[in-house]
């Protein structure tokens, strides 16, 4: 489906009015942003979209959910969250994370939670122990899975999840990401690493490769926590005219990417990194590991694909190769087109989740 093709109607057939999302997070990652954006669009089309989130308090995630969902129910524990969910007469419930999903499956089988149950799987579960996969496999009855790429579907099947239970809904971005680019200010080459700080994101490798390259540029790390950065920088002699800084808890907007020349993404485990979709929509140069469905979904716009587990030398060389040609003004930037709009995505989501049908193909 292209941007100019017709979008399936969400108002045809039986009307469904309530969808519940079950979260357990303080952070805002790609999955949370995707859910929030879809919730906003579904709200505008008459669906009540409720978030139930187990959180430590007034977290960034809770503030985000308040903005995008019809209602947010903040809860202190998984038990209270599931009790809250059981009180809502929902057409469907979407769970995030196994600590929320496993008990929800049990309550769904017992008829305590109403509506169809879906488990959103937007990653490759790199850090899961074997027994987690065994539990997932053993309790899959009555549960459907929402995968955001073919790579996730294949991963689930490899771990014993029945293919008929898995529905693939491709990633999408709101139209604002395809708006006119803002002019680049005059400044040094700017490289960005974007993502929450987790071991599989491999951010330390990116910092080390940047410092090793000794290129004249600034590296900005947009992340949720940068406590690790000062000790890492202390190990290096910072090259002249190089600068490294971290910006924490900042939600990236299109204009932020317009000031970025290169996005460096050294993650070891991804399905479809949202940050790379955003970067490609704004015409940034991209250096990324060849993991999950990254290359196929990004339509060949990754300028340098790294091996799935790159060495520091490999990343350093990629930076050295791309740096001379990276500073591009707005008219020179090559951008992806949005072949799967957020509007189409939300309609597919309704078809899939609320009507229990396979979503239409985005191609």
N, C-alpha and C positions, 0 to 999 in steps of 0.2 A: 504494500500500500504506500503510495507516495503522498506528499503533502496536498496535492490537488485532487486526489481521488476521494470518492464518497466515503463517509464514515458510517459504520453500522449504527442504527438507531438504538438508543438505550431505553426508549419508551414503548417499543413494540412488545406485544405479548403481555403476560401477567406482570403486574407491577410488584417489585420488591423494594422495600424501603429501609432496611436496617442492616448495617454491616459493622462488625466489631473487630478491632485490631487489638491483640494482646501483646504487650511489650514488657520487657524487663531491662531497662536501660537508663543511664544518665547521659549517654553520649548521643550525638547526632552523627550518624554515618550515612553512607549511600542508601542503605535499606530504609532508614527512617525518613530521609528526604524524599525518596521515591513514594513511600506510603503517604506522607503528608501532602505531596503534590497531587497524587491521585485522589486523596480524600477531599481536597479543596474542589477539584473538578466534579467529583461525584455529588458533593453537597450542592453545587450550582445546578445540578440536574435532578435534584429532588430526593436524593438518597440520604438518609440519616447515617452518618459515619461516626462511630464512637471509638475512642482510644481508651484502653485500660492499661495503665503503666505502673509497674513496680519500680519505685525510684527512691533515692535517698532524701528527696525533698524537692525544693524548687529548682530542679536541674535544668540544664540547657534543653534536654530532650522534652521535658514537661512543658517548657515555654513554647517550644516549637509545635508540640501537639495541640496546645491551647489555640494557637493561631490557625491551624489547618483543619482540625476536626470539629464536628458539630458539638461534641462534648468530650471533655477529658475527665476520667475518674482516676486520680492519683491514689495509689495504694501502697501500703507499707510492706506487704508480703505477698508471695505467690498465692497463699491460701485465701487472703482477702480479695485478691484480684479475681481468682476463679469464682469465689462466692458472688462477687459483683457481676461477673459475666453470666452466671446462672440466673440472675434476676432480670436479664435483658432478653426479650423475645426477638432474637436476631435471625435473619435469614441465613447468615453465614458468619463464621468466626475464623479469623486469620491469626495464627500464632507465630511468634518470632522467638527462636532460641529453644533448646531442648528442655531446659528447666521449666519453661512455661508449657511447652508442647506435650510432654509426657503425661502430666496430671490432667491436662485438658482432654487428651485422648481418652483417659479412663472415665472422666465425667461425661464425655460425649457418648461413649458406649452405654453408660448407665442411664442416658437420657436426661441428665441433670443440666447439661449445656445444650441449648437448642440450636438448630441450624446445621448446615454442612460445616465440617471442620477442615481447614486448609493449613498446611505448614509452609510458610514462605522460606525458601532456601535460595539465597542469593550469593552463596560462596561455596568453596570446595572443602570446608570443614577440615582444614589442614591439621589442626591440633587435637582432633578428636582421638581419644583412646579407642582400642578395639571394642571394649564393652559398650561404649556409646553407640557404635554402629550396630552392635548386636541388639541393643534395646530398641533402636530405631526400626530395625528390621522386624523384630518380634511384635511390635505394637502398631504396625502400620495399618491394620485392618480398620476400615471406617474413616481413614484419614486420607486426604488428597494432598498433593505437593505442588507448590507453585515455584517453578525454576525460572531464572531469568536468562538462561542460555542453554544451548545444546550441551555444552561442557558439563553443566550441573546435572542435567538429565542423565548423561552417560555415567557420571560419578555416582549418582544415586542407584542406577541400575547395577553398577559394578559392586555395590554394597548390599544388594539383595532387595531393593525396592522395586515393586512391580511397575513395569513401564506404563501400564494402563492408568496408574494412579498419578502420573506426573504430567503436569500441564506447563508448557513453556510460554511465558509472556516476556517478550524482548524488552530491553530497557528503552526509556524514552526521556525526552527533555521538554520542558515547557517552551512555548514559542519565543519567550524572551531571550533564550540562548542563541536564537538565530536573527536577532536584531542587528542593526548597523553597528559596526565596530567603532569604538572611540579612538581618536588619533593617539599614537604612541608618543609619550613625552620623551624629550632628549635626556638620556641617562645611560649608564653602563648596561651591558648585557645582563639580563635578569633570568635566572634559572629558579624554578620553583619545584619543591617536593610537597605534595598535598596528601594528607591522610592522617587518621588517628594513629597514635603511637602504639603499635603492637609488634611482637617479634617477627611475624610473617611479613610485615611491611618493609623490613630490611632497610630502614632509613639510615642507620649508621653506615652501611656500605655506601650509600649515596653521598653522604657527607665526606667520607674518606676519599672517594673517587674524585669529588670536586676539588678538595684540597690538594690531592695528588696531581691533578691536571695542571694546576698553577695558572689557569686562564684568568684573564682580567674580567671579572664578573661578580655579581652578587648572587648568593644563594639564599632564598627565603623558604623557610620550612613552615608551612601552615599545618598545625597539628593541635591536638587537645592537651598534650603535655610535653614540655621541653626540658624537664629536669635533668635528663641525661646529656644534654648538649654541652654545657660548660666543661664537664670532665672530658668529653671527647675532644673538644677544641683545644684543651690544655695540653693534649698530647702532640699537637702539631705546631709548626712554625707557620703562621698564617701568611700566605704569599702577599706581596705588595699589590695593592689595588683590588684585593679580593675581600669580600665581606660575607659573613654568615650571620643570619639573624632568624629568630623564630617568632611567629605570630600565632598565639594560641586562641582557641575557641572563637575562630572567625569563620563565618559562613561565606563561602566564596560566591561572588556575584560575577556576571559576565564582564563588567568593567575591570574586575581584578585580573582576569585572564588577558584582557587587552593590554595590560602592562607587563605581561610575562612573555618572554621570548621562547624559552624551552621549558617543558614540563618533564621532569625526571621521575620515573616510576620504577623502582627496583623491587617491587613486591614479589614474594615467592609463591603466593597463592591468591588467585583471583578468579572470578567468573567473568564478569564484564565490569571493569573499574569505571564507576561513574565519573571520577575525576578526569579520565581520558576522553570520555564522551564530551564533557564540558570543554576540555582543552581543544579538542578537534573542532567543536562547533565555533570556537573563537579563532581558529587558525594558528594555534601555537605549534611550534615544532615539538615532537614527542620522541622521547627515548624510553622504551618500556620493555619489560620482560615478556617473553612469549609464553604466557600462561593462560589457561582457560580459553575463552573465546575472544580474547583481546583483538587479535589481528583480523579475524573474519568480521566481527561486528563493526570495527572501525574502518572497514572498507579500504584497507591499505593505506591509511593516512598516518600510521606510525612511521616516523622517519628513520628510526633505527630500532630494530627488534633485537633485544638481548637474549641470550640463552636463558632457560627457565631458572637456573641457579648461577648467575653471572659472577665472575671474579672481579676484584677491584680493578685489575688491569683492563678488563673488557669494558667496564663502565667508564673508566678514565679515557680510554681511546675513543669511545663513542662521543664523549663530551668534546674532546679535542677535534674530532672530525666535523661535528655539527656547529661548533661555536662560530667559525668565521662567517657562515651564511645565515646565522639565526636572527640577527636583528632585522625584522621586516616591518615596514610601515603597513598600515591597514589595507591599502589597495593591493599589496603584494601577498597577503595571507591567503592560503588555500584552505577552505573550510568544508566540512562535511555538510551534506544536506540532510534534513531530518526525514528519513524514509519511514519512520514510525513515530507519529506525533503523540504527544501526551494525551490528546483528545481521543485518538484512535486506541491508545493503550487502555484508557479508562473504560471505553466501550467494550474492548475485548475482556477486560477484567470483569465487567458486569456479566457478559455472556458466559464467561468461564466460571465465576464464583457464584453469582446469584442465580443463574439459570442452569448451572451444571452442564454447560456445553463446552466443547472445545473451542478455543478462541480462533478467529480467522487468522490466516497467515499474514505476516507483515510484508511479505515479499510480493 
